[in-house]
């Protein structure tokens, strides 16, 4: 394809309907965009422009969601603020902008209160179809309960604990640790919950987010999505 007719921003918009030079339709797959001369001229490059509709925090760093794809921050060439957008860091104003947003939060503990019919439901991210062991340990690291759970085709396993110990007794009220042995060798295996940010606290001098009755920091958040 040939590009001509630059706009005021020195760019040209191109579309491709899948037709090859021979007039046939290309096979489905991933194709590379190559601009002749880009190797010698850094001002020549292809790009897409869209609205960021989510952020996921991974072991490689923050990944932004654009048009159904996840991109690394290093792939972003330019950022502009739209209506209601924010560009500052983890500040009170940023925290406020997260109110009502749907988030996925890493869970590392369970606060068991020994209440009647109390049940804690936790999701586990793991390779699709895999089985992982989830331990509940006390303050001394002793396993008080464990369960083997299997991830579905989407890589999600469900774990629940009603306070029962391996001996069949009810554990005393306390904060227990969620320990997944396989997570030590695979950072993509972790416990999490999903919900919405329902408040902001700035008492300690740093913005904290209220989530399901507790306070969390930005580092606890694995994924942010725009609520419908």
For each residue, the residues with C-beta under 8 A, 3 or more apart:
1: 14 16
2:
3: 12 14
4: 12
5: 12
6: 10 11 12
7: 10 11 12 13
8:
9:
10: 6 7
11: 6 7 47
12: 3 4 5 6 7
13: 7
14: 1 3
15:
16: 1 19
17:
18: 25 26
19: 16 23 24 25 26
20: 23 24 25 26
21:
22:
23: 19 20
24: 19 20
25: 18 19 20
26: 18 19 20 29 31
27:
28:
29: 26
30:
31: 26
32:
33: 46
34: 38
35: 38 44 45 46
36:
37: 40 41 44
38: 34 35 41 42 44 45
39:
40: 37
41: 37 38 44
42: 38 45
43:
44: 35 37 38 41
45: 35 38 42 77
46: 33 35
47: 11 77
48: 66 67
49:
50: 66 67
51: 66 82
52: 55 64 65 66
53: 65 66 225 226
54: 64 65 223 224 225 226
55: 52 62 63 64 65 223 224
56: 62 63 65 70 104 222 223 224
57: 61 62 63 221 222 223
58: 61 62 63 222
59: 187 188
60: 63 72
61: 57 58 72 73
62: 55 56 57 58 72 73
63: 55 56 57 58 60 70 71 72 73
64: 52 54 55 70 71 72 73 76
65: 52 53 54 55 56 68 69 70 71 225
66: 48 50 51 52 53 69 71
67: 48 50
68: 65
69: 65 66
70: 56 63 64 65
71: 63 64 65 66 75 76
72: 60 61 62 63 64 75
73: 61 62 63 64 76
74:
75: 71 72
76: 64 71 73 79
77: 45 47
78:
79: 76 87
80:
81: 85 86 87
82: 51 85
83:
84: 97
85: 81 82
86: 81 93 94 97
87: 79 81
88: 91 93 94
89: 94
90: 94 95 206 207 218
91: 88 94 95 207
92: 95 96 200 202 207
93: 86 88 96 97
94: 86 88 89 90 91 97 98 207
95: 90 91 92 98 99 200 202 207 208 209
96: 92 93 99 200
97: 84 86 93 94
98: 94 95 101 103 197 200 209 224
99: 95 96 197 198 199 200
100: 196 197 198 227
101: 98 196 197 224 225 226 227
102: 194 195 196 224 225 226 227
103: 98 194 195 196 197 211 221 222 223 224 225
104: 56 192 193 194 221 222 223
105: 192 193 194 195 211 216 220 221 222
106: 190 191 192 220 221 222
107: 110 122 178 191 192 193
108: 177 178 191
109: 175 176 177 178
110: 107 120 122 136 161 175 176 177 178
111: 175 176 214
112: 118 120 161 163 171 173 174 175 176
113: 118 173
114: 118 163 170 171 172 173
115: 118
116:
117:
118: 112 113 114 115 162 163
119: 160 161 162
120: 110 112 160 161 162
121: 158 159 160
122: 107 110 134 158 159 160 161 178 191 192 193
123: 156 157 158 159 191 192 193 194
124: 132 134 149 151 156 157 158 159 180 189 190 191 192
125: 151 155 156 188 189 190 191 192
126: 130 132 151 155 156 157 182 188 189
127: 130 151 155 186 188 189
128: 151 152 153 154 155
129: 150 151 152 153
130: 126 127 150 151
131: 148 149 150 151
132: 124 126 148 149 151 157 180 181 182 189
133: 146 147 148 180 181 182
134: 122 124 146 147 148 149 159 178 179 180 191
135: 143 145 146 178 179 180 181
136: 110 143 144 145 146 161 171 176 177 178 179
137: 140 141 142 143 144 176 177 179
138: 141 142 144 171 174 176 177
139: 174 175
140: 137
141: 137 138 177
142: 137 138
143: 135 136 137 146 166 179
144: 136 137 138 165 166 171 176
145: 135 136 161 164 165 166 171
146: 133 134 135 136 143 166
147: 133 134 159 161
148: 131 132 133 134
149: 124 131 132 134 157 158 159
150: 129 130 131 157
151: 124 125 126 127 128 129 130 131 132 154 155 156 157
152: 128 129 155 156 157
153: 128 129
154: 128 151
155: 125 126 127 128 151 152
156: 123 124 125 126 151 152
157: 123 124 126 132 149 150 151 152
158: 121 122 123 124 149
159: 121 122 123 124 134 147 149 191
160: 119 120 121 122
161: 110 112 119 120 122 136 145 147 164
162: 118 119 120
163: 112 114 118 170 171
164: 145 161 168 169 170 171
165: 144 145 168 169 170 171
166: 143 144 145 146
167:
168: 164 165
169: 164 165
170: 114 163 164 165
171: 112 114 136 138 144 145 163 164 165 174 176
172: 114
173: 112 113 114
174: 112 138 139 171
175: 109 110 111 112 139
176: 109 110 111 112 136 137 138 144 171
177: 108 109 110 136 137 138 141
178: 107 108 109 110 122 134 135 136 191
179: 134 135 136 137 143
180: 124 132 133 134 135 183 189 190 191
181: 132 133 135 184
182: 126 132 133 185 186 189
183: 180 186 187 189 190
184: 181
185: 182
186: 127 182 183 189
187: 59 183 190
188: 59 125 126 127
189: 124 125 126 127 132 180 182 183 186
190: 106 124 125 180 183 187 222
191: 106 107 108 122 123 124 125 134 159 178 180
192: 104 105 106 107 122 123 124 125 222
193: 104 105 107 122 123 212
194: 102 103 104 105 123
195: 102 103 105 211 212
196: 100 101 102 103 211 227
197: 98 99 100 101 103 200 209 210 211
198: 99 100 210 211 212
199: 99 209 210
200: 92 95 96 98 99 197 207 208 209 210
201: 204 207 208 209 210 215
202: 92 95 205 206 207 208
203: 208
204: 201 208
205: 202
206: 90 202 217
207: 90 91 92 94 95 200 201 202
208: 95 200 201 202 203 204 215 216 217
209: 95 98 197 199 200 201 215 216 217 218 221
210: 197 198 199 200 201 213 214 215 216
211: 103 105 195 196 197 198 214 215 216
212: 193 195 198
213: 210
214: 111 210 211
215: 201 208 209 210 211
216: 105 208 209 210 211 220 221
217: 206 208 209 220
218: 90 209 221
219:
220: 105 106 216 217
221: 57 103 104 105 106 209 216 218 224
222: 56 57 58 103 104 105 106 190 192
223: 54 55 56 57 103 104
224: 54 55 56 98 101 102 103 221
225: 53 54 65 101 102 103
226: 53 54 101 102
227: 100 101 102 196
228:
